[in-house]
Amino acid sequence: MGTQKVTAKELTTIILNKEDLFILDVRNESDFSDWKIEGISVDIINIPYFDLLDDIAPALDAIPADKPVVVVCAKEGSSIFVAEQLAEAGLNHVSYLEGGMKSWSEYLEPVKVADLSGGGELYQFVRIGKGCLSYMVLSNGEAALIDTSRMIDQYQRFMQKKGVELIHAIDTHLHADHISGGRALAQRYGAAYHLPPKDATEVTFEYEKLVEGRDITVGQETIKVQPIYTPGHTIGSTSFLIDNTYILTGDILFIDSIGRPDLAGLAEDWVGDLRDTLYSRYKVLSEELIVLPAHFGKVTELGIGGLVAGRLGTLYSENPGLNIEDESEFRRTVTENLPPQPNSYQEIRQVNMGKIAPNIEEQREMEIGPNRCAVHDK
């Protein structure tokens, strides 16, 4: 009897382990429709909090007796109340999500990708509640971070645990769906912050230019991150080869879709670059390369342990965005009938340019919701 709190980390473990779970989301219907917790073995319903204030019966009638239940709301308070009401009514195994959807949006799950040939390691950080993916290369006491989310304390704790110092923070492009933590983390460590110059024409700060063919060394020279210029999602979008095995594709290529070119208002101008990148530049690379994107759109893209990755050759067989032979059809696909644009994407771009500096709560509000960077994530 009674209720317990479950953290975003614990909930992530449950979902990645594909354990049976029932979620009662008590947010407003519009918020629930826009963005919710998903998982292979997760059943979820939405009954708004205000519909349960006077009578908990609608929730009791909908919740199965044989599954643990987690009550979820925006910030925590409403879910505690509902969870307590369910427990008092005799329901067992009732929990509430600590910090609500706010904490769900901000949690990062570190997933080891591989040991690298030079003795280092490669990690993927899965922001499961937002669909963002960031990466850390570790070698000989040094670290490089790529496409960092703004929750920089989580990366810092991981680096402290690993005994490494950040020397490079890198963004594959100027992000529009989430606020980058790369520059702030670089300032904290005195590290270099790298950005593609074609995406940085309006930034207000100093940065290191990502230049094709110029290696970024982490630790010993055997571990290198080599930029490959791949325009399309933004005009400066840059991919990286790591250890001649892994290709970090930013928001150009995902596992089940491709990047949308409309978030800077220049879809018609950039669609040709996007096609050239996907159908020419990537096509000549080894099919054995493992694609590591900057986002995922669906929970089905999460593999063992939460890793989001796919063999390049397999993507050319199965990814719908890589199998549109007709150029006119491709142009229509990536410019028409797209999913809704990310929340506050224009303001997020302004933050990432250094033009505005919202406080933490304002940043959280900007980022609420899914990333919506892919063409097929409808």
Backbone hydrogen bonds, N-H to C=O, Kabsch-Sander energy under -0.5 kcal/mol:
donor,donor_aa,acceptor,acceptor_aa,energy
4,Q,94,V,-1.5
6,V,96,Y,-2.6
11,L,7,T,-2.6
12,T,8,A,-2.3
13,T,9,K,-2.1
14,I,10,E,-2.0
15,I,11,L,-2.2
16,L,12,T,-2.9
17,N,13,T,-2.0
18,K,15,I,-1.3
19,E,14,I,-2.4
21,L,41,S,-1.7
22,F,68,P,-2.2
23,I,43,D,-2.9
24,L,70,V,-2.3
25,D,23,I,-0.7
25,D,45,I,-2.8
26,V,24,L,-0.6
26,V,72,V,-3.0
32,F,28,N,-2.3
33,S,29,E,-2.5
34,D,30,S,-1.5
35,W,31,D,-1.6
42,V,39,G,-1.4
43,D,21,L,-2.6
43,D,41,S,-0.5
45,I,23,I,-2.2
47,I,25,D,-1.6
47,I,45,I,-0.5
49,Y,26,V,-2.4
51,D,48,P,-1.7
52,L,49,Y,-1.8
53,L,49,Y,-0.6
59,A,56,I,-1.0
60,L,56,I,-1.9
61,D,57,A,-2.7
62,A,58,P,-0.8
62,A,59,A,-0.5
63,I,59,A,-1.5
67,K,64,P,-0.7
69,V,93,H,-2.6
70,V,22,F,-2.3
71,V,95,S,-2.9
72,V,24,L,-2.7
80,I,76,E,-1.8
81,F,77,G,-1.7
82,V,78,S,-2.2
83,A,79,S,-2.6
84,E,80,I,-2.4
85,Q,81,F,-2.0
86,L,82,V,-2.3
87,A,83,A,-2.3
88,E,84,E,-2.5
89,A,85,Q,-1.4
90,G,87,A,-1.7
91,L,86,L,-2.2
94,V,2,G,-0.6
95,S,69,V,-2.7
96,Y,4,Q,-1.9
97,L,71,V,-2.1
98,E,6,V,-2.5
98,E,96,Y,-0.7
100,G,97,L,-2.0
101,M,73,C,-2.2
102,K,74,A,-1.8
102,K,99,G,-0.7
103,S,99,G,-1.3
103,S,100,G,-0.6
104,W,100,G,-1.7
105,S,101,M,-2.3
106,E,102,K,-0.9
107,Y,103,S,-1.0
109,E,126,V,-2.5
111,V,124,Q,-3.3
113,V,122,L,-2.7
114,A,122,L,-1.5
116,L,120,G,-2.8
119,G,116,L,-1.9
121,E,138,L,-2.1
122,L,114,A,-2.4
123,Y,136,M,-2.5
124,Q,111,V,-3.2
125,F,134,S,-3.3
126,V,109,E,-2.8
126,V,124,Q,-0.7
127,R,125,F,-0.7
127,R,132,C,-2.9
128,I,126,V,-1.4
129,G,104,W,-0.7
130,K,127,R,-1.8
131,G,127,R,-2.8
132,C,127,R,-0.8
133,L,294,A,-3.0
134,S,125,F,-1.8
135,Y,146,I,-2.2
136,M,123,Y,-2.2
137,V,144,A,-2.5
138,L,121,E,-2.7
138,L,136,M,-0.5
139,S,142,E,-2.5
142,E,139,S,-2.1
143,A,165,E,-1.9
144,A,137,V,-1.9
145,L,168,H,-2.3
146,I,135,Y,-2.7
147,D,170,I,-3.0
152,I,150,R,-2.2
154,Q,151,M,-1.2
155,Y,151,M,-0.8
156,Q,152,I,-2.3
157,R,153,D,-2.4
158,F,154,Q,-1.6
159,M,155,Y,-2.5
160,Q,156,Q,-2.4
161,K,157,R,-2.2
162,K,158,F,-1.9
163,G,159,M,-1.1
164,V,159,M,-2.2
165,E,141,G,-2.2
167,I,143,A,-2.7
168,H,143,A,-1.3
169,A,192,A,-2.8
170,I,145,L,-3.0
171,D,194,H,-1.8
175,H,173,H,-0.8
181,G,148,T,-1.8
182,G,148,T,-0.5
185,L,181,G,-2.4
186,A,182,G,-2.4
187,Q,183,R,-2.2
188,R,184,A,-1.8
189,Y,185,L,-1.7
190,G,186,A,-1.3
191,A,186,A,-2.5
192,A,167,I,-2.1
194,H,169,A,-3.1
194,H,192,A,-0.5
195,L,208,E,-2.1
199,D,196,P,-1.4
200,A,197,P,-1.1
203,V,200,A,-1.0
204,T,353,M,-2.3
208,E,193,Y,-3.4
210,L,195,L,-1.6
211,V,209,K,-0.6
213,G,227,P,-1.2
214,R,211,V,-2.1
215,D,213,G,-0.8
216,I,225,V,-2.0
217,T,215,D,-0.6
218,V,223,I,-1.7
223,I,220,Q,-2.0
224,K,222,T,-0.6
225,V,216,I,-1.9
226,Q,224,K,-0.6
226,Q,241,L,-1.9
228,I,239,S,-3.5
230,T,237,S,-2.2
232,G,234,T,-1.9
237,S,234,T,-1.0
238,T,172,T,-2.1
239,S,228,I,-3.6
240,F,248,L,-1.9
241,L,226,Q,-1.9
242,I,246,Y,-2.9
243,D,224,K,-0.9
245,T,242,I,-2.1
246,Y,242,I,-2.4
247,I,290,I,-2.7
248,L,240,F,-2.8
248,L,246,Y,-0.5
249,T,247,I,-0.7
249,T,292,L,-1.3
250,G,292,L,-0.5
252,I,249,T,-2.2
253,L,249,T,-0.6
254,F,257,S,-2.1
259,G,252,I,-2.4
260,R,373,C,-2.3
265,G,262,D,-1.7
270,W,266,L,-2.1
271,V,267,A,-1.8
274,L,270,W,-2.4
275,R,271,V,-2.3
276,D,272,G,-2.5
277,T,273,D,-2.5
278,L,274,L,-2.4
279,Y,275,R,-3.1
280,S,276,D,-1.5
281,R,276,D,-2.0
282,Y,277,T,-2.7
284,V,280,S,-1.2
285,L,282,Y,-1.4
289,L,286,S,-1.4
290,I,245,T,-2.8
291,V,289,L,-0.6
291,V,310,G,-3.7
292,L,247,I,-2.8
294,A,250,G,-2.7
296,F,131,G,-2.2
301,E,298,K,-1.9
302,L,299,V,-1.7
303,G,301,E,-0.5
303,G,307,L,-2.9
306,G,303,G,-2.2
307,L,304,I,-1.5
309,A,307,L,-0.7
310,G,291,V,-1.4
312,L,289,L,-3.0
313,G,287,E,-2.6
315,L,311,R,-2.2
316,Y,312,L,-1.9
317,S,313,G,-0.7
317,S,314,T,-0.8
318,E,314,T,-2.2
319,N,315,L,-2.7
322,L,319,N,-1.7
323,N,320,P,-1.4
325,E,323,N,-0.7
330,F,326,D,-2.2
331,R,327,E,-2.4
332,R,328,S,-2.2
333,T,329,E,-2.5
334,V,330,F,-2.1
335,T,331,R,-0.6
335,T,332,R,-0.7
336,E,332,R,-2.2
345,Y,342,P,-1.5
348,I,344,S,-2.5
349,R,345,Y,-2.0
350,Q,346,Q,-1.6
351,V,347,E,-2.2
352,N,348,I,-2.5
353,M,349,R,-1.1
354,G,350,Q,-0.6
354,G,351,V,-1.4
355,K,350,Q,-2.3
356,I,350,Q,-0.8
363,Q,359,N,-2.4
364,R,360,I,-2.5
365,E,361,E,-2.2
366,M,362,E,-2.0
367,E,363,Q,-1.6
368,I,364,R,-0.9
368,I,365,E,-0.5
371,N,130,K,-0.7
375,V,258,I,-2.5
377,D,374,A,-0.5
378,K,376,H,-1.8
